[in-house]
Amino acid sequence: MKTATADPATAVRPARAGLLTRMKRSYDRHWYAWAMVLPVVLVIGVLIAYPLGRGVYLSFTDANELNVAKQLGATEIPATYQFVGFDNYWRVLSGADGEFYPKLLWTVVWTVSCVFFHYTIGLGLALLLNRKVRGRSLYRVLLILPWAVPAFVATYIWRMMYNSESGIFNAVLGQLGMGPVDWLGDTFMQKVAVIGVNVWLGVPFMMVAVLGGLQSISSEQYEAAEMDGASPWQRFRHVTLPGLRPVSATVILLGTIWTFNMFPIIYLMLGEANALHSEILVTYAYRLAFGSVRDYAGAATYGILILSMLLVFAVFYRRMLNRQEVAR
């Protein structure tokens, strides 16, 4: 006897409830979870959503120091700035302001250089510390120390070492018979100097993260590779690197976002007046907002563009990694 069954392809599915209906059902069923999440949502809304929304709004206006609302004594002057649509974005992206593309190029060079040295040096140190050597715990503590030093303290210490007259680097060059270098005055040397400081600060994080990834790789994989006659380089390429892929993907993404937005090193190391040709996008946006003539609309436009570029990079980076995982 044959039993009649419904064809899944032709079966009529019930209409999906709307978003509000589903939220109401979820609230009725999990009201306690909503109550626990509500304070966090409110804090995020006040600290992140409102400033972000305000920044997006200002990027579509011509707000500056002269036309925003202000209080002069007992007189309250209302805001007179106007909505200008996409004019700010067009002025920046078309290159009419003359600052965006040169600073974007330097920001990309700064980010790629720092993340490259962060990861490669951190990987090398992690490989060394993953071996059984005498004093390994002491080495780990010493190598993590730069991470524990506040960025502004480290920056001022490095600034003293880069001093062209009394700094240690020029003293060493003098002992070697070489002339002094204007580390913080010459544009090219400024860029070399800030990359060196950021690498010094960022390597410990990469080292710790990669070391954790190395210790999660099973020793049986190395033993199997050795039994198959794999050389050290082949074990590194076919066992270590694939085993580090999840950790590497995450720390490189985080490192890129942090470095792209690394404000304190360049601002504190070079100062506002001395860094006109070594600014990255973030420090330039800060100067627009808090410089001598405050351009709030321009700063907001740069901020939204920076956020957009990082979002696009994160999405494509994750998709690329997912495709590589599927292809393996």
Residue pairs with C-beta under 8 A, 6 or more apart in sequence:
17 25
26 34
27 34
52 307
55 300
55 303
55 304
56 300
56 304
58 296
58 297
58 300
59 88
59 89
59 297
59 300
59 301
59 303
59 304
60 83
60 84
60 85
60 86
60 88
60 297
61 81
61 82
61 83
61 84
61 297
62 81
62 82
62 84
62 87
62 88
62 297
63 79
63 81
63 296
63 297
63 300
64 81
64 293
64 294
64 295
64 296
64 297
64 298
65 293
65 294
65 295
65 296
67 79
67 80
67 81
68 79
68 81
68 296
69 76
69 77
69 78
69 79
70 76
70 77
71 77
81 297
84 297
88 297
88 298
88 300
88 301
89 301
89 305
90 96
91 97
92 100
92 298
92 301
92 302
92 305
93 100
93 305
95 101
97 298
99 284
100 281
100 302
100 305
103 279
103 280
103 281
103 284
104 281
106 191
106 278
106 279
106 280
107 260
107 280
107 281
107 282
109 191
110 191
110 194
110 195
110 198
110 259
110 280
111 256
111 259
111 260
113 195
114 195
114 198
114 199
114 202
114 255
114 259
114 262
115 252
115 255
115 256
115 259
117 195
117 199
117 203
118 199
118 202
118 203
118 205
118 206
118 255
118 259
119 206
119 210
119 248
119 251
119 252
119 255
121 199
121 203
121 206
121 207
122 203
122 204
122 205
122 206
122 207
122 209
122 210
123 206
123 210
123 244
125 143
125 203
125 207
126 206
126 207
126 208
126 210
126 211
126 213
126 214
127 214
127 240
128 139
129 136
129 139
129 140
129 143
129 207
129 211
130 211
130 214
130 215
133 139
140 211
143 203
143 204
143 207
144 204
144 207
144 208
145 204
146 154
146 200
146 201
146 203
146 204
147 201
147 204
147 205
147 208
149 201
151 201
151 264
151 265
152 264
152 268
154 197
154 200
154 201
155 197
155 264
155 265
155 268
155 269
156 268
158 193
158 196
158 197
158 200
158 269
159 184
159 268
159 269
160 166
160 167
161 167
161 168
161 169
162 169
162 183
162 184
162 193
162 269
163 170
163 183
163 184
164 170
164 180
164 181
164 182
164 183
164 184
164 185
165 180
167 183
169 181
169 183
170 180
170 181
170 183
173 179
173 180
173 181
174 180
181 189
182 189
183 189
183 190
183 192
183 193
184 190
184 193
184 269
184 270
184 274
185 274
187 277
187 278
190 270
190 274
190 275
190 277
190 278
191 278
193 269
194 265
194 266
194 269
194 270
194 278
197 265
197 269
198 259
198 262
198 265
201 265
202 255
202 258
202 259
205 251
205 255
206 251
206 255
209 247
209 250
209 251
210 244
210 247
210 248
210 251
212 247
213 243
213 244
213 246
213 247
213 248
214 240
214 243
214 244
216 243
216 247
217 239
217 240
217 243
217 244
221 239
221 243
222 235
222 239
225 234
225 235
225 238
225 239
226 235
230 238
230 239
249 317
249 321
253 314
253 317
253 318
256 313
256 317
257 310
257 314
260 280
260 281
260 282
260 306
260 309
260 310
261 282
261 306
261 310
262 280
262 282
263 282
263 283
263 286
266 275
266 278
266 279
266 280
266 283
267 275
267 283
267 286
270 278
272 287
272 291
275 283
279 287
281 302
281 305
281 306
282 306
284 302
285 298
285 299
285 302
285 303
285 306
286 299
288 294
288 295
288 298
288 299
288 302
289 295
289 296
289 299
289 300
